[in-house]
């Protein structure tokens, strides 16, 4: 039987989601906990591969297990056993071939920028005290929606077959002293959101014109785009699946 597990994590202490041979990852930590709870070796597949230091308020992964178990009990035991920076919210049975990564129809990320020195959020938002032109940054967001090939924002030497992504929404919102970039797409390239945000920051600071974004995207050249902002301000906040993957 195949199960989906819904979780959240604070990525500060981890070298990303995916298993690393010489560093601790969220995947390894969760696999070890599940294997102990279910008394057999469990392998999990995540909905994505967040980088070192990136957080997730909603992440999904799938695993296979052929014996019956009490879901509520396992959730309780996992949350008791796992470190405080990983929380399990739900486990549910899905269709045998449902896939946490390939069946996701959209993913939403938030990137947080603080324009105020805050001793409680400096680890969880990128601090930038210079004023940004949010109107121009939102104009640039509209340009993103006109394109599909985002190779210019992808980390180089990545093993992907296509750089095409369908961005469904992209915008900036202001909440007090914090700016949040919201972006939803069917898929994301490695480092894509952080590179987009760095480019947007350059536009907001007046270092680039809004219309320059067309040429940057057309170049397909990572060096033409802006810097990559730090990982600690990035959050995976939603992964969407078709209802048909669940077993009634």
Secondary structure by P-SEA (a helix, b strand, c coil): cbbbbbbccccccccccccccccccaaaaaaaaaaaaaccbbbbbccccccccbbbcbbbbbbbbcccccaaaaaaaaaacccccccccccccccccccccccccbbbbbbbbbccccccccccbbbbccccaaaaaaaaaaaaaacccccccccccccccccccccccccccccccbbbbbbbccccccaaaaaaaaaaaaaaaccccccaaaaaaaacccccbbbbcccccccccccccccccccc
